């Protein structure tokens, strides 16, 4: 069934942004990882919230630009933005996560033109964004198991 949904192109009506009231989109950004779904349990949300007023025809590229305006570390060319939709499960306090797209700062990607209306997004859902800097700028600490232990000083 999911394969059939992806093949069907949904015709989207253009939104008149002058006359249509924007919606509040709650975005949770984290550097290098997605927030754990358990952080959304029973009305709680992660602490790294960004509130954006936008419309259903907002593209992932447009949302990437808005995130880059407030997140200085994400402005580096080649930084990837992995968008995940976090929606409540009906009749249950749990949340489900659905990958909706990936954009790259300064480069074109296939998901740039994907809109909120093209995804499973409904008003009240959250967006969880993993911001990953390009490899050449990342400084990764050595894993604990590879750190050499200092030998005690003996005479």
N, C-alpha and C positions, 0 to 999 in steps of 0.2 A: 504494500500500500504506500509506503514511504517513497518508493521509486516512482510511482505514478504521480504523487504530489510534486516531486521535483521536476517532472517533465512538463507539467501543466503551467503555462505562463499566466499569471494573474494580471489582468488589465487593471491598472491603477489610475484612479481619477486624480488629476492634479489638484493640489490643495491651494486654495486662495489664502495666502498667508496674511493678507491685509484684513480679511473678514473672518478667518477661522481662529478661534482661541487656541493657543499652544497648550500642550500637555506637559506635565512635570515628569521628566525622565530622571530616575535616580540611578546614577552610575557609580560603581565601586571599582576603583583602579588600584592595582598592586604591581609593584616592580618585580618582574621575574616569575610570578606565579599567580594563579587564580585564587580567590578567597575560597575557603572551605565552605561547603554547603551547610555545615552545622552552624556556621555563624549567622545564618538567616533563620534559625529555628525559633518559633513562637514569638514572632514580632521583632526579634532582635535583628540588627544589621551590622555589618563590619563598620569600623570607625573611619574608613577612608572614603567617605561619600562625597560625590560631586553632583550637584543638582543642576540640571539643564532644562530650560523651557524650550521645547521644539515641537515639530509637527510629525505626523505619520509618514510624510514623504522625505524626511531627513535621511540622507545617505550615510553610510559608514565613513566615507571620506570626510563629510561635513562634521560628524561627531569626533573623528580623529583630530580635526583642526581645533575644535572647541576644547578637547582634552589637552592638546599641546599648548594652548594659551595659558592654562593654569598650572601645568606640570612641566617645570623647566627641564628636568632630566630627559623628557620624552621628545625634545625638539631636535635631537641628533638625527641626521639623515640615515636611513636604514633601520630605525627603530620599528619594531613590529607591534601591532595592536591586535590582540586576539580577543574578539568579542564573543561572549557567551550570554545567552538569555537565561535568566533565573526566574522561573514562574512557580507560583504556589500550586501544589497538588490539591485538587478540589476535595472537600470533605476530609481533609487531613492536614496536620500542621507541617508537613514536609514540603520541600521545594525540589523541582526538577531543573536540570541544566541542559541547554541545547546550544551547540556551537552554531553561530550564525555567520561568521566571516572573519577575515584577517586582512588588515591593511598595513602598508609599509610607508613610513614617513619619507617623503621625497621621491617615491617610486610609485608606479601604477601597479595595481593588483586587480585580479578578477572581481573581487568583492567590493571595490570602491563604490560602485553605483547601486549596490544593494540597499534598499530602504527598510525602515522599520515595518512598513506595511507589507513588504515582501516576505517578512519572516513571520514567526508565530507570535510576535509581540502583540500583547493587549495592554491596555492602560492598567497600571498597577504592577506590571512586571518590572524587574530590575535588569540592568546590564552589568555584567562583571567583565572587566577588561584587564587582561594580562599585558603589561607593557614590558617588552624585552629589548634592551639596547642591542645594537649590533655587536657581534663577537669581538671585533677589533678594539672596542672601547671597554669591554667588560673585564674587570679584574676579579678573578675567581680565587677565593682562598683555597689552599690545598685541603683536600679531605682529611679528616682527623686521623684516619688509619695510615696515611702516608707521611704524616709529620714525623720527623726524626726526633727521638727523645734525646735530651741532653744527658750526657754521661756525667755522673758526679765527679767533682774534682778530687783527685787523690794525689798524694806526694809519693 
